[in-house]
Amino acid sequence: MQLDSHKNEQGDCLLEDGCIDEQGHVAGTYLHGIFDSDAVIRLLGQWLGVNLNTSDDYQQQQEQAIDKLADVMTEHLDLAKIFSYLDIRT
């Protein structure tokens, strides 16, 4: 198992991120939902020295994105056929 690293042009390791085994399997981490909070986004912006606009309600943005995805799926997929394969009754 080796640690993957990101290097600059001089070959200096800038970041170590995850592991890759001899077969090419990758292991890493992810913090699900960390950016779901306006407070976290504001704190990150302060740490970076930038103003990250969080004036829009995140929950509302999520709902709108999910609704848009559902509309596109309904328009372009035969959901009845997919549901029948999955034995889902609507």
C-alpha positions in Angstrom: 0.0 0.0 0.0 1.4 3.4 -0.9 0.3 6.9 -0.1 -0.6 9.0 -3.1 1.0 12.4 -3.2 0.6 15.6 -5.2 3.9 17.2 -6.2 5.0 20.5 -7.7 7.3 20.9 -10.7 10.4 20.6 -8.4 9.1 17.2 -7.1 8.3 18.5 -3.6 5.3 16.7 -2.0 2.5 19.3 -1.4 -0.2 17.0 -0.2 -0.7 13.4 0.8 -4.1 12.1 0.1 -5.4 8.6 0.4 -3.8 5.2 -0.4 -3.4 3.1 -3.5 -2.6 -0.6 -3.3 -0.7 -2.7 -5.8 -3.9 -3.6 -7.7 -4.8 0.1 -8.0 -7.6 0.1 -5.4 -8.0 3.6 -3.9 -9.0 4.4 -0.3 -9.7 8.0 0.9 -12.0 10.0 3.1 -14.9 12.2 2.5 -16.9 14.3 5.0 -20.5 14.0 3.8 -22.5 17.2 4.2 -19.6 19.4 5.5 -20.6 22.2 3.2 -24.4 21.9 4.0 -24.0 24.6 6.7 -23.8 28.3 5.9 -21.7 28.7 9.1 -19.1 26.2 7.8 -19.0 28.0 4.5 -18.5 31.4 6.2 -15.8 30.0 8.4 -14.0 28.5 5.5 -14.2 31.8 3.7 -12.8 33.7 6.7 -9.9 31.2 6.9 -9.3 31.6 3.1 -9.6 35.4 3.4 -12.5 35.6 0.9 -16.1 36.4 1.1 -18.2 33.3 0.2 -21.7 34.4 -0.5 -24.1 32.3 1.5 -27.1 34.6 1.2 -29.2 32.0 -0.6 -30.8 29.4 1.6 -28.9 26.1 1.1 -31.9 23.9 1.8 -33.9 25.8 -0.8 -31.1 25.4 -3.4 -31.0 21.7 -2.7 -34.7 21.3 -3.1 -34.6 23.3 -6.4 -31.7 21.1 -7.7 -33.5 17.9 -6.8 -36.8 19.1 -8.4 -34.9 20.0 -11.6 -33.2 16.6 -11.7 -36.6 14.9 -11.2 -38.1 17.0 -14.0 -35.2 16.0 -16.4 -35.5 12.4 -15.5 -39.3 12.4 -16.0 -38.9 14.1 -19.4 -36.1 11.8 -20.7 -36.4 8.4 -19.1 -39.1 5.8 -19.2 -39.6 5.7 -15.5 -42.5 3.3 -15.6 -40.3 0.8 -17.3 -37.4 1.3 -14.9 -39.8 1.0 -11.9 -41.2 -2.2 -13.4 -37.7 -3.7 -13.6 -37.2 -2.7 -9.9 -40.6 -4.0 -8.9 -41.6 -0.5 -7.7 -45.3 0.4 -7.9 -46.3 4.0 -8.2 
